[in-house]
Amino acid sequence: MATEKTLAEEDKQLRDYELTVIISPEATDEVVNATIESIQQFVTGRGGTISEVEQWGKRKLAYPIKRFVEGSYVLTRFELKPTSTKELEASLQMSESVLRHLLVKIE
């Protein structure tokens, strides 16, 4: 019983994450900004905080993804509850403009 209570308390604590997103090179600046905004709204809407957003611009991909050889990279650092990360990743996978994403927990 003690471990269940501890796990429930840990799920309520905010953890540090780093999210790298590769957005389609065909996406306009408005689409890129809208994608960044939707990520920020997702995090803040679930009690998280955004600490940094870096737009790296278009860069060459290591290998083609969906026939694209470049993509717009965006790095976001934020705090979020661990229980919300699966939902965030699911929404990124459903997005047509996002080619790839990588969510990493920072220790």
Buried (B, 14 or more C-beta within 10 A) or exposed (E): EEEEEEEEEEEEEBBEBBBBBBBBBEBEEEBBEEBBEBBBEBBEEBEBEBEEBEBEEEEEBEEEBEEEEBBBBBBBBBBBBBEBBEEBBEBBEEBEBBBBBEBEEEE
